[in-house]
Amino acid sequence: MKIVLTLSFLLAFVVGCAATERIETSSKDTSWSPPPDLAESLVQSSWTFVNEMTSNDSTRQKEALQECLPDKADLDVLFNESSPQVWARLEPAAKRLLDHLEKGSADFSRASAIQKFEAFSIRDGIDSRFAPVLKMIPKEIPAYRMVTHLKGRMFDSSTYFFVNERWIWIQGLEEIPSLLRKDQ
């Protein structure tokens, strides 16, 4: 399975992406720390993302999506020396998502069916799917999954990391170790 950020996946309620406002801190400011309740922070960020994506403002929608997609600096923190290989896979997919956002943003009209979001750490009682990749990522980086509850159904919307003072979304996280082995 390839790591692919697909528009259909995003628009089928990948609403856990965080359109949170970045906190501006200087590089010398060491007082900043993650929110005390990470799960609640991710849930609130998810509602913010939904609000942005259901707006009729394409600029706001694009900014919201860009804010939750990982950039090279985020991957440097998460994957250290392996980040160039991971970035090579994620960057083109993220670009495709942004390029086709307008076509699929109408699917967010179903967001009114969302009843609640539920976030949980994947470091607690690690699912065996994530064990190999979590060994690559520093333990101090919060790693979460999000479940979106709709009327009568639920969706698991992939993996989120609190890195560089914001929540980022990575689909297909569990595939990264095998893809890196193939690249060697």
C-alpha positions as CSV (number, residue, x, y, z in Angstrom):
1,M,0.0,0.0,0.0
2,K,1.4,3.4,-1.0
3,I,1.3,6.4,1.3
4,V,-1.2,8.5,-0.6
5,L,-3.1,11.4,0.7
6,T,-6.2,11.1,-1.4
7,L,-8.8,13.8,-1.8
8,S,-11.6,11.3,-1.3
9,F,-10.2,10.2,2.0
10,L,-9.8,13.7,3.1
11,L,-13.3,14.7,2.1
12,A,-14.8,11.6,3.6
13,F,-14.3,13.1,7.0
14,V,-10.6,13.5,7.6
15,V,-11.7,16.3,9.7
16,G,-9.2,15.8,12.5
17,C,-6.7,17.9,10.7
18,A,-5.9,20.8,12.8
19,A,-6.5,24.3,11.6
20,T,-5.2,25.6,14.8
21,E,-3.5,28.9,14.9
22,R,0.3,28.5,15.3
23,I,1.6,30.1,18.5
24,E,4.4,32.5,17.5
25,T,7.5,31.9,19.7
26,S,11.1,32.8,19.2
27,S,13.7,30.1,19.0
28,K,14.9,31.2,22.4
29,D,11.5,30.9,24.0
30,T,11.6,27.6,25.9
31,S,8.4,28.3,27.9
32,W,6.1,26.9,25.3
33,S,4.6,23.4,25.9
34,P,1.9,21.3,24.4
35,P,-1.7,21.9,25.5
36,P,-2.4,20.1,28.8
37,D,-5.2,18.0,27.4
38,L,-4.0,16.8,24.1
39,A,-7.1,14.8,23.2
40,E,-9.3,17.8,23.8
41,S,-7.0,20.0,21.8
42,L,-7.2,17.7,18.8
43,V,-11.0,17.5,19.1
44,Q,-11.2,21.3,19.2
45,S,-8.9,21.6,16.2
46,S,-11.1,19.1,14.4
47,W,-14.1,21.3,14.9
48,T,-12.1,24.3,13.7
49,F,-11.1,22.4,10.6
50,V,-14.7,21.5,9.8
51,N,-15.8,25.1,10.2
52,E,-13.1,26.2,7.8
53,M,-13.8,23.5,5.3
54,T,-17.5,24.2,5.3
55,S,-17.0,27.9,4.6
56,N,-17.5,29.1,1.1
57,D,-14.1,30.7,1.2
58,S,-11.6,28.7,-0.9
59,T,-8.7,30.7,0.6
60,R,-9.7,29.7,4.1
61,Q,-10.2,26.1,3.0
62,K,-6.8,25.9,1.5
63,E,-5.1,27.4,4.5
64,A,-6.9,25.0,6.8
65,L,-5.7,22.0,4.8
66,Q,-2.2,23.4,4.5
67,E,-2.0,23.9,8.2
68,C,-2.7,20.2,8.9
69,L,-0.5,18.7,6.3
70,P,3.1,17.9,7.4
71,D,5.9,20.0,5.9
72,K,9.6,19.1,5.7
73,A,10.4,20.7,9.1
74,D,7.7,18.5,10.7
75,L,9.1,15.4,9.2
76,D,12.6,16.4,10.3
77,V,11.3,16.3,13.9
78,L,9.4,13.1,13.4
79,F,11.8,11.0,11.3
80,N,15.2,12.6,11.7
81,E,17.6,11.1,9.1
82,S,14.8,9.3,7.3
83,S,12.8,12.5,6.7
84,P,14.0,13.1,3.2
85,Q,12.7,9.8,2.0
86,V,9.4,10.3,3.8
87,W,9.1,13.8,2.4
88,A,9.7,12.5,-1.1
89,R,6.6,10.4,-0.8
90,L,4.3,12.9,1.0
91,E,5.1,16.1,-0.8
92,P,3.7,15.2,-4.2
93,A,0.5,13.7,-2.6
94,A,0.0,16.8,-0.5
95,K,0.4,19.0,-3.5
96,R,-2.3,16.9,-5.4
97,L,-4.6,17.3,-2.4
98,L,-4.2,21.1,-2.4
99,D,-4.5,21.3,-6.2
100,H,-7.8,19.4,-6.2
101,L,-9.3,20.8,-3.0
102,E,-11.9,22.9,-4.8
103,K,-13.4,19.9,-6.6
104,G,-14.1,18.0,-3.5
105,S,-14.8,20.7,-0.9
106,A,-18.6,20.2,-1.5
107,D,-18.4,16.8,0.3
108,F,-17.9,18.7,3.5
109,S,-21.6,19.6,3.4
110,R,-22.1,16.2,5.2
111,A,-20.2,17.6,8.2
112,S,-23.5,18.6,9.8
113,A,-24.0,14.8,10.4
114,I,-21.0,14.8,12.7
115,Q,-22.1,14.2,16.3
116,K,-18.7,14.1,18.0
117,F,-15.0,13.5,17.7
118,E,-13.0,11.2,19.9
119,A,-9.2,11.4,20.1
120,F,-7.0,8.8,21.7
121,S,-3.3,8.3,22.1
122,I,-1.8,5.5,20.0
123,R,1.2,5.4,22.4
124,D,-1.1,4.0,25.1
125,G,-1.5,0.3,24.4
126,I,0.2,0.5,21.1
127,D,-1.7,-1.1,18.2
128,S,0.8,-3.5,16.6
129,R,0.3,-1.7,13.3
130,F,2.1,1.3,14.7
131,A,4.8,-0.2,16.8
132,P,7.5,-0.2,14.1
133,V,6.9,3.4,13.0
134,L,6.5,4.7,16.6
135,K,10.0,3.4,17.4
136,M,11.3,5.9,14.7
137,I,9.5,8.9,16.2
138,P,10.7,10.6,19.4
139,K,8.6,9.4,22.4
140,E,7.9,13.0,23.5
141,I,5.9,13.7,20.3
142,P,2.2,13.1,21.0
143,A,0.6,10.7,18.6
144,Y,-3.1,10.3,18.3
145,R,-5.9,8.7,16.3
146,M,-9.3,10.4,15.7
147,V,-12.7,8.7,15.5
148,T,-15.5,10.7,13.9
149,H,-19.0,9.8,15.1
150,L,-21.8,10.3,12.7
151,K,-25.4,9.3,13.0
152,G,-25.2,5.5,13.1
153,R,-21.5,5.2,12.0
154,M,-18.0,6.0,12.9
155,F,-14.9,6.8,10.8
156,D,-11.2,6.4,11.9
157,S,-9.5,9.3,10.3
158,S,-5.8,8.4,10.5
159,T,-2.9,9.6,12.6
160,Y,-2.1,13.0,14.1
161,F,1.0,14.3,15.7
162,F,1.5,17.4,17.8
163,V,4.7,18.8,16.3
164,N,6.0,22.3,15.8
165,E,3.2,23.7,17.9
166,R,0.3,22.3,15.8
167,W,-1.5,19.1,14.9
168,I,-0.5,17.5,11.7
169,W,-2.1,14.6,9.8
170,I,-0.3,11.7,8.3
171,Q,-2.3,9.0,6.4
172,G,-0.7,5.6,6.0
173,L,1.7,6.1,8.9
174,E,2.0,2.3,9.5
175,E,3.4,1.8,6.0
176,I,6.4,4.1,6.4
177,P,8.9,1.5,7.7
178,S,8.2,-0.9,4.8
179,L,8.5,1.9,2.3
180,L,11.8,3.1,3.7
181,R,13.1,-0.5,3.5
182,K,12.1,-0.6,-0.2
183,D,13.9,2.7,-0.8
184,Q,17.2,1.3,0.5
